[in-house]
Amino acid sequence: MIPWVQLGEAEVPDDGGHLRLMQRGGEFSIMAGPIELMNNRLSGSEEALAALTCANLRDPKPHVLIGGLGMGFTLRAALKVLGPKAKITVAELVPEVIAWARGPLAAIHGDSLDDPRVSLFTGDVGALINDVQSRYDVILLDVDNGPEGLMRTANDDLYDDYGLSEARTALRPGGVLAVWSSSPHAAFAKRLRTAGFLVEERKVSANGRGGGARHVIWLARRAS
């Protein structure tokens, strides 16, 4: 069996833990301790996060905010369905993750980071959501395993009552907040509704082929 080789490591800001980029043949994995956060062979649910929200946008010039670059699955799926006038802002907290995207993971990311529709922000996606000057048609959050985070306590602020209220304010009327999670979370679905969203919960295949593990995506629409 081909052994795993460590290609890089990074510290998540604000005591968020330690990341390792691992490779085994053509397989890549980003690990947090013993927990695998993402793998290039399991991209289905992250791709669905973008496809379910961006495919039917009516505005020819939508502004989409993606929280978390990771291996770029969500970004590339958004680029496939969005038109040439779209604007996509990707917020990634860990600088090394961006460096990996342009280095050992370049073949996976392709030319997505150089697409003229894309701009990168190195920092907390919450700072962009809370910026009163910005409004989005779609906010896609794939941050810290979903509402029950593993890495960084500050990420909980995205999913609490205040954070959801800020996200609703950051959306244009009819805009959608889409949230990825590794597992169901009934209390979070209720919290979304309390924050004034119309909520749909989807279970999607992790590998994109219908079998294996299933993840959860909440589609929360701002009605007005």
mmCIF file of the C-alpha atoms, coordinates in Angstrom:
data_MODEL
# 
_entry.id   MODEL 
# 
loop_
_atom_site.group_PDB 
_atom_site.id 
_atom_site.type_symbol 
_atom_site.label_atom_id 
_atom_site.label_alt_id 
_atom_site.label_comp_id 
_atom_site.label_asym_id 
_atom_site.label_entity_id 
_atom_site.label_seq_id 
_atom_site.pdbx_PDB_ins_code 
_atom_site.Cartn_x 
_atom_site.Cartn_y 
_atom_site.Cartn_z 
_atom_site.occupancy 
_atom_site.B_iso_or_equiv 
_atom_site.pdbx_formal_charge 
_atom_site.auth_seq_id 
_atom_site.auth_comp_id 
_atom_site.auth_asym_id 
_atom_site.auth_atom_id 
_atom_site.pdbx_PDB_model_num 
ATOM 1   C CA . MET A 1 1   ? 0.000   0.000  0.000   1.00 0.00 ? 1   MET A CA 1 
ATOM 2   C CA . ILE A 1 2   ? 1.243   3.481  -0.849  1.00 0.00 ? 2   ILE A CA 1 
ATOM 3   C CA . PRO A 1 3   ? 2.027   5.391  2.384   1.00 0.00 ? 3   PRO A CA 1 
ATOM 4   C CA . TRP A 1 4   ? 0.685   8.830  3.197   1.00 0.00 ? 4   TRP A CA 1 
ATOM 5   C CA . VAL A 1 5   ? 3.198   11.671 2.857   1.00 0.00 ? 5   VAL A CA 1 
ATOM 6   C CA . GLN A 1 6   ? 2.832   15.024 4.598   1.00 0.00 ? 6   GLN A CA 1 
ATOM 7   C CA . LEU A 1 7   ? 3.175   17.932 2.162   1.00 0.00 ? 7   LEU A CA 1 
ATOM 8   C CA . GLY A 1 8   ? 2.437   20.859 4.458   1.00 0.00 ? 8   GLY A CA 1 
ATOM 9   C CA . GLU A 1 9   ? 1.049   22.052 7.763   1.00 0.00 ? 9   GLU A CA 1 
ATOM 10  C CA . ALA A 1 10  ? -0.662  25.150 9.074   1.00 0.00 ? 10  ALA A CA 1 
ATOM 11  C CA . GLU A 1 11  ? -1.976  26.677 12.270  1.00 0.00 ? 11  GLU A CA 1 
ATOM 12  C CA . VAL A 1 12  ? -5.551  27.907 12.192  1.00 0.00 ? 12  VAL A CA 1 
ATOM 13  C CA . PRO A 1 13  ? -5.728  31.460 13.634  1.00 0.00 ? 13  PRO A CA 1 
ATOM 14  C CA . ASP A 1 14  ? -7.213  32.116 17.084  1.00 0.00 ? 14  ASP A CA 1 
ATOM 15  C CA . ASP A 1 15  ? -6.151  28.749 18.537  1.00 0.00 ? 15  ASP A CA 1 
ATOM 16  C CA . GLY A 1 16  ? -8.159  26.886 15.896  1.00 0.00 ? 16  GLY A CA 1 
ATOM 17  C CA . GLY A 1 17  ? -5.862  23.902 15.787  1.00 0.00 ? 17  GLY A CA 1 
ATOM 18  C CA . HIS A 1 18  ? -3.397  22.343 13.391  1.00 0.00 ? 18  HIS A CA 1 
ATOM 19  C CA . LEU A 1 19  ? -3.915  21.349 9.750   1.00 0.00 ? 19  LEU A CA 1 
ATOM 20  C CA . ARG A 1 20  ? -1.881  18.896 7.683   1.00 0.00 ? 20  ARG A CA 1 
ATOM 21  C CA . LEU A 1 21  ? -1.932  18.418 3.926   1.00 0.00 ? 21  LEU A CA 1 
ATOM 22  C CA . MET A 1 22  ? -1.383  14.746 3.106   1.00 0.00 ? 22  MET A CA 1 
ATOM 23  C CA . GLN A 1 23  ? -0.852  12.850 -0.154  1.00 0.00 ? 23  GLN A CA 1 
ATOM 24  C CA . ARG A 1 24  ? -1.057  9.171  -1.069  1.00 0.00 ? 24  ARG A CA 1 
ATOM 25  C CA . GLY A 1 25  ? -0.526  8.622  -4.778  1.00 0.00 ? 25  GLY A CA 1 
ATOM 26  C CA . GLY A 1 26  ? -3.188  10.709 -6.521  1.00 0.00 ? 26  GLY A CA 1 
ATOM 27  C CA . GLU A 1 27  ? -5.220  11.150 -3.315  1.00 0.00 ? 27  GLU A CA 1 
ATOM 28  C CA . PHE A 1 28  ? -4.991  14.312 -1.216  1.00 0.00 ? 28  PHE A CA 1 
ATOM 29  C CA . SER A 1 29  ? -6.405  14.946 2.228   1.00 0.00 ? 29  SER A CA 1 
ATOM 30  C CA . ILE A 1 30  ? -6.543  17.885 4.626   1.00 0.00 ? 30  ILE A CA 1 
ATOM 31  C CA . MET A 1 31  ? -6.489  16.630 8.204   1.00 0.00 ? 31  MET A CA 1 
ATOM 32  C CA . ALA A 1 32  ? -7.161  18.184 11.589  1.00 0.00 ? 32  ALA A CA 1 
ATOM 33  C CA . GLY A 1 33  ? -5.492  15.809 14.004  1.00 0.00 ? 33  GLY A CA 1 
ATOM 34  C CA . PRO A 1 34  ? -6.979  12.364 13.256  1.00 0.00 ? 34  PRO A CA 1 
ATOM 35  C CA . ILE A 1 35  ? -10.048 13.881 11.544  1.00 0.00 ? 35  ILE A CA 1 
ATOM 36  C CA . GLU A 1 36  ? -10.196 14.204 7.779   1.00 0.00 ? 36  GLU A CA 1 
ATOM 37  C CA . LEU A 1 37  ? -11.757 17.544 6.839   1.00 0.00 ? 37  LEU A CA 1 
ATOM 38  C CA . MET A 1 38  ? -11.694 17.018 3.084   1.00 0.00 ? 38  MET A CA 1 
ATOM 39  C CA . ASN A 1 39  ? -10.464 14.643 0.418   1.00 0.00 ? 39  ASN A CA 1 
ATOM 40  C CA . ASN A 1 40  ? -10.233 15.165 -3.324  1.00 0.00 ? 40  ASN A CA 1 
ATOM 41  C CA . ARG A 1 41  ? -12.142 11.907 -3.877  1.00 0.00 ? 41  ARG A CA 1 
ATOM 42  C CA . LEU A 1 42  ? -15.159 13.121 -1.880  1.00 0.00 ? 42  LEU A CA 1 
ATOM 43  C CA . SER A 1 43  ? -16.351 16.307 -3.520  1.00 0.00 ? 43  SER A CA 1 
ATOM 44  C CA . GLY A 1 44  ? -20.044 15.667 -4.187  1.00 0.00 ? 44  GLY A CA 1 
ATOM 45  C CA . SER A 1 45  ? -21.652 17.530 -1.312  1.00 0.00 ? 45  SER A CA 1 
ATOM 46  C CA . GLU A 1 46  ? -19.375 20.575 -1.601  1.00 0.00 ? 46  GLU A CA 1 
ATOM 47  C CA . GLU A 1 47  ? -20.191 20.784 -5.316  1.00 0.00 ? 47  GLU A CA 1 
ATOM 48  C CA . ALA A 1 48  ? -23.900 20.467 -4.517  1.00 0.00 ? 48  ALA A CA 1 
ATOM 49  C CA . LEU A 1 49  ? -23.589 23.413 -2.130  1.00 0.00 ? 49  LEU A CA 1 
ATOM 50  C CA . ALA A 1 50  ? -22.931 25.672 -5.114  1.00 0.00 ? 50  ALA A CA 1 
ATOM 51  C CA . ALA A 1 51  ? -25.026 23.885 -7.727  1.00 0.00 ? 51  ALA A CA 1 
ATOM 52  C CA . LEU A 1 52  ? -28.214 23.926 -5.649  1.00 0.00 ? 52  LEU A CA 1 
ATOM 53  C CA . THR A 1 53  ? -27.995 27.677 -5.056  1.00 0.00 ? 53  THR A CA 1 
ATOM 54  C CA . CYS A 1 54  ? -26.334 29.187 -8.109  1.00 0.00 ? 54  CYS A CA 1 
ATOM 55  C CA . ALA A 1 55  ? -27.871 27.308 -11.036 1.00 0.00 ? 55  ALA A CA 1 
ATOM 56  C CA . ASN A 1 56  ? -31.174 29.222 -10.992 1.00 0.00 ? 56  ASN A CA 1 
ATOM 57  C CA . LEU A 1 57  ? -30.070 32.749 -10.181 1.00 0.00 ? 57  LEU A CA 1 
ATOM 58  C CA . ARG A 1 58  ? -31.996 35.263 -12.282 1.00 0.00 ? 58  ARG A CA 1 
ATOM 59  C CA . ASP A 1 59  ? -29.668 38.225 -11.876 1.00 0.00 ? 59  ASP A CA 1 
ATOM 60  C CA . PRO A 1 60  ? -27.064 38.128 -14.684 1.00 0.00 ? 60  PRO A CA 1 
ATOM 61  C CA . LYS A 1 61  ? -24.594 39.891 -12.380 1.00 0.00 ? 61  LYS A CA 1 
ATOM 62  C CA . PRO A 1 62  ? -24.892 38.030 -9.055  1.00 0.00 ? 62  PRO A CA 1 
ATOM 63  C CA . HIS A 1 63  ? -22.442 38.509 -6.224  1.00 0.00 ? 63  HIS A CA 1 
ATOM 64  C CA . VAL A 1 64  ? -21.633 35.224 -4.485  1.00 0.00 ? 64  VAL A CA 1 
ATOM 65  C CA . LEU A 1 65  ? -19.681 34.922 -1.233  1.00 0.00 ? 65  LEU A CA 1 
ATOM 66  C CA . ILE A 1 66  ? -18.004 31.594 -0.435  1.00 0.00 ? 66  ILE A CA 1 
ATOM 67  C CA . GLY A 1 67  ? -16.808 30.980 3.095   1.00 0.00 ? 67  GLY A CA 1 
ATOM 68  C CA . GLY A 1 68  ? -13.918 28.500 2.961   1.00 0.00 ? 68  GLY A CA 1 
ATOM 69  C CA . LEU A 1 69  ? -11.712 27.665 -0.030  1.00 0.00 ? 69  LEU A CA 1 
ATOM 70  C CA . GLY A 1 70  ? -10.674 24.160 1.001   1.00 0.00 ? 70  GLY A CA 1 
ATOM 71  C CA . MET A 1 71  ? -9.878  22.158 -2.113  1.00 0.00 ? 71  MET A CA 1 
ATOM 72  C CA . GLY A 1 72  ? -11.991 24.482 -4.231  1.00 0.00 ? 72  GLY A CA 1 
ATOM 73  C CA . PHE A 1 73  ? -14.878 22.108 -4.979  1.00 0.00 ? 73  PHE A CA 1 
ATOM 74  C CA . THR A 1 74  ? -17.558 24.693 -4.198  1.00 0.00 ? 74  THR A CA 1 
ATOM 75  C CA . LEU A 1 75  ? -15.781 27.441 -6.122  1.00 0.00 ? 75  LEU A CA 1 
ATOM 76  C CA . ARG A 1 76  ? -15.343 25.360 -9.257  1.00 0.00 ? 76  ARG A CA 1 
ATOM 77  C CA . ALA A 1 77  ? -18.960 24.198 -9.158  1.00 0.00 ? 77  ALA A CA 1 
ATOM 78  C CA . ALA A 1 78  ? -20.107 27.821 -8.880  1.00 0.00 ? 78  ALA A CA 1 
ATOM 79  C CA . LEU A 1 79  ? -17.925 28.868 -11.814 1.00 0.00 ? 79  LEU A CA 1 
ATOM 80  C CA . LYS A 1 80  ? -19.504 26.159 -13.981 1.00 0.00 ? 80  LYS A CA 1 
ATOM 81  C CA . VAL A 1 81  ? -23.057 27.434 -13.534 1.00 0.00 ? 81  VAL A CA 1 
ATOM 82  C CA . LEU A 1 82  ? -22.539 31.199 -13.205 1.00 0.00 ? 82  LEU A CA 1 
ATOM 83  C CA . GLY A 1 83  ? -22.388 33.505 -16.192 1.00 0.00 ? 83  GLY A CA 1 
ATOM 84  C CA . PRO A 1 84  ? -19.515 35.742 -17.283 1.00 0.00 ? 84  PRO A CA 1 
ATOM 85  C CA . LYS A 1 85  ? -20.778 38.765 -15.345 1.00 0.00 ? 85  LYS A CA 1 
ATOM 86  C CA . ALA A 1 86  ? -20.934 37.063 -11.966 1.00 0.00 ? 86  ALA A CA 1 
ATOM 87  C CA . LYS A 1 87  ? -18.677 38.091 -9.107  1.00 0.00 ? 87  LYS A CA 1 
ATOM 88  C CA . ILE A 1 88  ? -17.406 35.495 -6.623  1.00 0.00 ? 88  ILE A CA 1 
ATOM 89  C CA . THR A 1 89  ? -15.603 36.431 -3.425  1.00 0.00 ? 89  THR A CA 1 
ATOM 90  C CA . VAL A 1 90  ? -13.862 33.566 -1.611  1.00 0.00 ? 90  VAL A CA 1 
ATOM 91  C CA . ALA A 1 91  ? -12.880 34.055 2.017   1.00 0.00 ? 91  ALA A CA 1 
ATOM 92  C CA . GLU A 1 92  ? -10.215 31.696 3.381   1.00 0.00 ? 92  GLU A CA 1 
ATOM 93  C CA . LEU A 1 93  ? -8.967  32.109 6.926   1.00 0.00 ? 93  LEU A CA 1 
ATOM 94  C CA . VAL A 1 94  ? -5.772  30.062 6.634   1.00 0.00 ? 94  VAL A CA 1 
ATOM 95  C CA . PRO A 1 95  ? -3.131  31.534 4.245   1.00 0.00 ? 95  PRO A CA 1 
ATOM 96  C CA . GLU A 1 96  ? -1.457  28.168 3.766   1.00 0.00 ? 96  GLU A CA 1 
ATOM 97  C CA . VAL A 1 97  ? -4.660  26.729 2.280   1.00 0.00 ? 97  VAL A CA 1 
ATOM 98  C CA . ILE A 1 98  ? -4.411  29.342 -0.491  1.00 0.00 ? 98  ILE A CA 1 
ATOM 99  C CA . ALA A 1 99  ? -0.706  28.534 -0.929  1.00 0.00 ? 99  ALA A CA 1 
ATOM 100 C CA . TRP A 1 100 ? -1.529  24.816 -1.226  1.00 0.00 ? 100 TRP A CA 1 
ATOM 101 C CA . ALA A 1 101 ? -4.116  25.654 -3.897  1.00 0.00 ? 101 ALA A CA 1 
ATOM 102 C CA . ARG A 1 102 ? -1.407  27.290 -5.993  1.00 0.00 ? 102 ARG A CA 1 
ATOM 103 C CA . GLY A 1 103 ? 1.210   24.678 -5.082  1.00 0.00 ? 103 GLY A CA 1 
ATOM 104 C CA . PRO A 1 104 ? 0.711   20.939 -4.463  1.00 0.00 ? 104 PRO A CA 1 
ATOM 105 C CA . LEU A 1 105 ? -3.054  21.123 -5.150  1.00 0.00 ? 105 LEU A CA 1 
ATOM 106 C CA . ALA A 1 106 ? -2.732  23.217 -8.314  1.00 0.00 ? 106 ALA A CA 1 
ATOM 107 C CA . ALA A 1 107 ? -3.831  20.361 -10.570 1.00 0.00 ? 107 ALA A CA 1 
ATOM 108 C CA . ILE A 1 108 ? -7.044  19.994 -8.552  1.00 0.00 ? 108 ILE A CA 1 
ATOM 109 C CA . HIS A 1 109 ? -7.853  23.715 -8.527  1.00 0.00 ? 109 HIS A CA 1 
ATOM 110 C CA . GLY A 1 110 ? -6.987  24.207 -12.180 1.00 0.00 ? 110 GLY A CA 1 
ATOM 111 C CA . ASP A 1 111 ? -7.318  27.836 -13.277 1.00 0.00 ? 111 ASP A CA 1 
ATOM 112 C CA . SER A 1 112 ? -10.229 28.618 -10.950 1.00 0.00 ? 112 SER A CA 1 
ATOM 113 C CA . LEU A 1 113 ? -8.292  31.095 -8.781  1.00 0.00 ? 113 LEU A CA 1 
ATOM 114 C CA . ASP A 1 114 ? -7.239  33.052 -11.861 1.00 0.00 ? 114 ASP A CA 1 
ATOM 115 C CA . ASP A 1 115 ? -10.762 33.328 -13.258 1.00 0.00 ? 115 ASP A CA 1 
ATOM 116 C CA . PRO A 1 116 ? -11.560 37.060 -13.638 1.00 0.00 ? 116 PRO A CA 1 
ATOM 117 C CA . ARG A 1 117 ? -14.835 36.533 -11.769 1.00 0.00 ? 117 ARG A CA 1 
ATOM 118 C CA . VAL A 1 118 ? -12.989 35.447 -8.623  1.00 0.00 ? 118 VAL A CA 1 
ATOM 119 C CA . SER A 1 119 ? -11.452 37.529 -5.854  1.00 0.00 ? 119 SER A CA 1 
ATOM 120 C CA . LEU A 1 120 ? -9.718  36.056 -2.803  1.00 0.00 ? 120 LEU A CA 1 
ATOM 121 C CA . PHE A 1 121 ? -9.967  37.445 0.726   1.00 0.00 ? 121 PHE A CA 1 
ATOM 122 C CA . THR A 1 122 ? -7.541  36.090 3.312   1.00 0.00 ? 122 THR A CA 1 
ATOM 123 C CA . GLY A 1 123 ? -9.417  36.327 6.585   1.00 0.00 ? 123 GLY A CA 1 
ATOM 124 C CA . ASP A 1 124 ? -12.621 35.476 8.415   1.00 0.00 ? 124 ASP A CA 1 
ATOM 125 C CA . VAL A 1 125 ? -15.713 35.290 6.213   1.00 0.00 ? 125 VAL A CA 1 
ATOM 126 C CA . GLY A 1 126 ? -17.627 36.832 9.112   1.00 0.00 ? 126 GLY A CA 1 
ATOM 127 C CA . ALA A 1 127 ? -15.820 40.120 8.498   1.00 0.00 ? 127 ALA A CA 1 
ATOM 128 C CA . LEU A 1 128 ? -17.271 40.268 4.986   1.00 0.00 ? 128 LEU A CA 1 
ATOM 129 C CA . ILE A 1 129 ? -20.752 39.267 6.137   1.00 0.00 ? 129 ILE A CA 1 
ATOM 130 C CA . ASN A 1 130 ? -20.687 42.007 8.759   1.00 0.00 ? 130 ASN A CA 1 
ATOM 131 C CA . ASP A 1 131 ? -19.480 44.659 6.310   1.00 0.00 ? 131 ASP A CA 1 
ATOM 132 C CA . VAL A 1 132 ? -22.477 46.948 5.887   1.00 0.00 ? 132 VAL A CA 1 
ATOM 133 C CA . GLN A 1 133 ? -21.175 48.102 2.486   1.00 0.00 ? 133 GLN A CA 1 
ATOM 134 C CA . SER A 1 134 ? -21.574 44.647 0.917   1.00 0.00 ? 134 SER A CA 1 
ATOM 135 C CA . ARG A 1 135 ? -24.683 42.804 -0.240  1.00 0.00 ? 135 ARG A CA 1 
ATOM 136 C CA . TYR A 1 136 ? -24.797 39.331 -1.730  1.00 0.00 ? 136 TYR A CA 1 
ATOM 137 C CA . ASP A 1 137 ? -27.200 37.254 -3.780  1.00 0.00 ? 137 ASP A CA 1 
ATOM 138 C CA . VAL A 1 138 ? -25.783 34.033 -2.320  1.00 0.00 ? 138 VAL A CA 1 
ATOM 139 C CA . ILE A 1 139 ? -23.673 33.214 0.731   1.00 0.00 ? 139 ILE A CA 1 
ATOM 140 C CA . LEU A 1 140 ? -22.185 29.711 0.755   1.00 0.00 ? 140 LEU A CA 1 
ATOM 141 C CA . LEU A 1 141 ? -20.755 28.558 4.075   1.00 0.00 ? 141 LEU A CA 1 
ATOM 142 C CA . ASP A 1 142 ? -18.540 25.491 4.312   1.00 0.00 ? 142 ASP A CA 1 
ATOM 143 C CA . VAL A 1 143 ? -16.762 26.455 7.505   1.00 0.00 ? 143 VAL A CA 1 
ATOM 144 C CA . ASP A 1 144 ? -15.519 24.175 10.282  1.00 0.00 ? 144 ASP A CA 1 
ATOM 145 C CA . ASN A 1 145 ? -17.650 21.090 9.633   1.00 0.00 ? 145 ASN A CA 1 
ATOM 146 C CA . GLY A 1 146 ? -20.925 23.024 9.866   1.00 0.00 ? 146 GLY A CA 1 
ATOM 147 C CA . PRO A 1 147 ? -22.863 24.401 12.864  1.00 0.00 ? 147 PRO A CA 1 
ATOM 148 C CA . GLU A 1 148 ? -21.124 22.011 15.251  1.00 0.00 ? 148 GLU A CA 1 
ATOM 149 C CA . GLY A 1 149 ? -17.549 23.123 14.661  1.00 0.00 ? 149 GLY A CA 1 
ATOM 150 C CA . LEU A 1 150 ? -14.430 21.106 15.326  1.00 0.00 ? 150 LEU A CA 1 
ATOM 151 C CA . MET A 1 151 ? -11.657 23.644 15.004  1.00 0.00 ? 151 MET A CA 1 
ATOM 152 C CA . ARG A 1 152 ? -12.306 27.185 16.090  1.00 0.00 ? 152 ARG A CA 1 
ATOM 153 C CA . THR A 1 153 ? -14.687 28.553 18.705  1.00 0.00 ? 153 THR A CA 1 
ATOM 154 C CA . ALA A 1 154 ? -15.020 31.854 16.827  1.00 0.00 ? 154 ALA A CA 1 
ATOM 155 C CA . ASN A 1 155 ? -16.662 30.001 13.930  1.00 0.00 ? 155 ASN A CA 1 
ATOM 156 C CA . ASP A 1 156 ? -19.687 29.402 16.149  1.00 0.00 ? 156 ASP A CA 1 
ATOM 157 C CA . ASP A 1 157 ? -20.469 33.100 15.688  1.00 0.00 ? 157 ASP A CA 1 
ATOM 158 C CA . LEU A 1 158 ? -21.461 32.389 12.090  1.00 0.00 ? 158 LEU A CA 1 
ATOM 159 C CA . TYR A 1 159 ? -24.173 29.986 13.162  1.00 0.00 ? 159 TYR A CA 1 
ATOM 160 C CA . ASP A 1 160 ? -25.646 31.567 16.299  1.00 0.00 ? 160 ASP A CA 1 
ATOM 161 C CA . ASP A 1 161 ? -28.668 33.885 16.377  1.00 0.00 ? 161 ASP A CA 1 
ATOM 162 C CA . TYR A 1 162 ? -26.601 37.035 15.894  1.00 0.00 ? 162 TYR A CA 1 
ATOM 163 C CA . GLY A 1 163 ? -24.531 35.548 13.081  1.00 0.00 ? 163 GLY A CA 1 
ATOM 164 C CA . LEU A 1 164 ? -27.614 34.414 11.185  1.00 0.00 ? 164 LEU A CA 1 
ATOM 165 C CA . SER A 1 165 ? -29.181 37.828 11.619  1.00 0.00 ? 165 SER A CA 1 
ATOM 166 C CA . GLU A 1 166 ? -26.057 39.411 10.142  1.00 0.00 ? 166 GLU A CA 1 
ATOM 167 C CA . ALA A 1 167 ? -26.130 36.968 7.239   1.00 0.00 ? 167 ALA A CA 1 
ATOM 168 C CA . ARG A 1 168 ? -29.750 37.811 6.529   1.00 0.00 ? 168 ARG A CA 1 
ATOM 169 C CA . THR A 1 169 ? -28.892 41.511 6.501   1.00 0.00 ? 169 THR A CA 1 
ATOM 170 C CA . ALA A 1 170 ? -25.991 40.855 4.127   1.00 0.00 ? 170 ALA A CA 1 
ATOM 171 C CA . LEU A 1 171 ? -28.302 39.193 1.600   1.00 0.00 ? 171 LEU A CA 1 
ATOM 172 C CA . ARG A 1 172 ? -30.366 41.030 -0.948  1.00 0.00 ? 172 ARG A CA 1 
ATOM 173 C CA . PRO A 1 173 ? -34.132 40.298 -0.861  1.00 0.00 ? 173 PRO A CA 1 
ATOM 174 C CA . GLY A 1 174 ? -34.632 36.789 -2.217  1.00 0.00 ? 174 GLY A CA 1 
ATOM 175 C CA . GLY A 1 175 ? -30.987 35.927 -1.552  1.00 0.00 ? 175 GLY A CA 1 
ATOM 176 C CA . VAL A 1 176 ? -29.935 32.522 -0.246  1.00 0.00 ? 176 VAL A CA 1 
ATOM 177 C CA . LEU A 1 177 ? -27.716 31.471 2.632   1.00 0.00 ? 177 LEU A CA 1 
ATOM 178 C CA . ALA A 1 178 ? -26.554 27.895 1.963   1.00 0.00 ? 178 ALA A CA 1 
ATOM 179 C CA . VAL A 1 179 ? -24.817 26.019 4.769   1.00 0.00 ? 179 VAL A CA 1 
ATOM 180 C CA . TRP A 1 180 ? -22.905 22.720 4.483   1.00 0.00 ? 180 TRP A CA 1 
ATOM 181 C CA . SER A 1 181 ? -22.759 20.300 7.398   1.00 0.00 ? 181 SER A CA 1 
ATOM 182 C CA . SER A 1 182 ? -21.341 16.845 7.914   1.00 0.00 ? 182 SER A CA 1 
ATOM 183 C CA . SER A 1 183 ? -24.476 15.822 9.836   1.00 0.00 ? 183 SER A CA 1 
ATOM 184 C CA . PRO A 1 184 ? -28.074 16.887 10.628  1.00 0.00 ? 184 PRO A CA 1 
ATOM 185 C CA . HIS A 1 185 ? -28.682 19.537 13.271  1.00 0.00 ? 185 HIS A CA 1 
ATOM 186 C CA . ALA A 1 186 ? -32.337 20.081 14.173  1.00 0.00 ? 186 ALA A CA 1 
ATOM 187 C CA . ALA A 1 187 ? -31.605 23.010 16.488  1.00 0.00 ? 187 ALA A CA 1 
ATOM 188 C CA . PHE A 1 188 ? -29.769 24.855 13.720  1.00 0.00 ? 188 PHE A CA 1 
ATOM 189 C CA . ALA A 1 189 ? -32.623 24.375 11.246  1.00 0.00 ? 189 ALA A CA 1 
ATOM 190 C CA . LYS A 1 190 ? -34.965 25.881 13.837  1.00 0.00 ? 190 LYS A CA 1 
ATOM 191 C CA . ARG A 1 191 ? -32.520 28.743 14.418  1.00 0.00 ? 191 ARG A CA 1 
ATOM 192 C CA . LEU A 1 192 ? -32.561 29.552 10.696  1.00 0.00 ? 192 LEU A CA 1 
ATOM 193 C CA . ARG A 1 193 ? -36.345 29.810 10.693  1.00 0.00 ? 193 ARG A CA 1 
ATOM 194 C CA . THR A 1 194 ? -36.319 31.960 13.803  1.00 0.00 ? 194 THR A CA 1 
ATOM 195 C CA . ALA A 1 195 ? -33.867 34.301 12.042  1.00 0.00 ? 195 ALA A CA 1 
ATOM 196 C CA . GLY A 1 196 ? -36.443 34.891 9.310   1.00 0.00 ? 196 GLY A CA 1 
ATOM 197 C CA . PHE A 1 197 ? -35.388 32.450 6.603   1.00 0.00 ? 197 PHE A CA 1 
ATOM 198 C CA . LEU A 1 198 ? -37.499 30.106 4.513   1.00 0.00 ? 198 LEU A CA 1 
ATOM 199 C CA . VAL A 1 199 ? -35.609 26.851 5.009   1.00 0.00 ? 199 VAL A CA 1 
ATOM 200 C CA . GLU A 1 200 ? -35.151 23.727 2.910   1.00 0.00 ? 200 GLU A CA 1 
ATOM 201 C CA . GLU A 1 201 ? -32.938 20.881 4.118   1.00 0.00 ? 201 GLU A CA 1 
ATOM 202 C CA . ARG A 1 202 ? -31.251 18.588 1.586   1.00 0.00 ? 202 ARG A CA 1 
ATOM 203 C CA . LYS A 1 203 ? -29.279 15.410 2.196   1.00 0.00 ? 203 LYS A CA 1 
ATOM 204 C CA . VAL A 1 204 ? -26.644 14.907 -0.484  1.00 0.00 ? 204 VAL A CA 1 
ATOM 205 C CA . SER A 1 205 ? -24.094 12.247 -1.295  1.00 0.00 ? 205 SER A CA 1 
ATOM 206 C CA . ALA A 1 206 ? -20.547 12.934 -0.155  1.00 0.00 ? 206 ALA A CA 1 
ATOM 207 C CA . ASN A 1 207 ? -19.069 11.247 -3.218  1.00 0.00 ? 207 ASN A CA 1 
ATOM 208 C CA . GLY A 1 208 ? -21.595 12.663 -5.692  1.00 0.00 ? 208 GLY A CA 1 
ATOM 209 C CA . ARG A 1 209 ? -22.559 9.210  -6.963  1.00 0.00 ? 209 ARG A CA 1 
ATOM 210 C CA . GLY A 1 210 ? -25.489 8.477  -4.656  1.00 0.00 ? 210 GLY A CA 1 
ATOM 211 C CA . GLY A 1 211 ? -23.881 5.949  -2.310  1.00 0.00 ? 211 GLY A CA 1 
ATOM 212 C CA . GLY A 1 212 ? -21.791 6.177  0.828   1.00 0.00 ? 212 GLY A CA 1 
ATOM 213 C CA . ALA A 1 213 ? -21.940 8.904  3.447   1.00 0.00 ? 213 ALA A CA 1 
ATOM 214 C CA . ARG A 1 214 ? -24.497 11.691 3.185   1.00 0.00 ? 214 ARG A CA 1 
ATOM 215 C CA . HIS A 1 215 ? -24.069 15.289 4.230   1.00 0.00 ? 215 HIS A CA 1 
ATOM 216 C CA . VAL A 1 216 ? -26.607 18.043 4.861   1.00 0.00 ? 216 VAL A CA 1 
ATOM 217 C CA . ILE A 1 217 ? -27.155 21.350 3.083   1.00 0.00 ? 217 ILE A CA 1 
ATOM 218 C CA . TRP A 1 218 ? -29.572 23.964 4.335   1.00 0.00 ? 218 TRP A CA 1 
ATOM 219 C CA . LEU A 1 219 ? -30.949 26.392 1.753   1.00 0.00 ? 219 LEU A CA 1 
ATOM 220 C CA . ALA A 1 220 ? -32.184 29.417 3.665   1.00 0.00 ? 220 ALA A CA 1 
ATOM 221 C CA . ARG A 1 221 ? -33.875 32.085 1.572   1.00 0.00 ? 221 ARG A CA 1 
ATOM 222 C CA . ARG A 1 222 ? -34.417 35.662 2.687   1.00 0.00 ? 222 ARG A CA 1 
ATOM 223 C CA . ALA A 1 223 ? -38.040 36.321 1.785   1.00 0.00 ? 223 ALA A CA 1 
ATOM 224 C CA . SER A 1 224 ? -37.922 40.099 1.998   1.00 0.00 ? 224 SER A CA 1 
# 
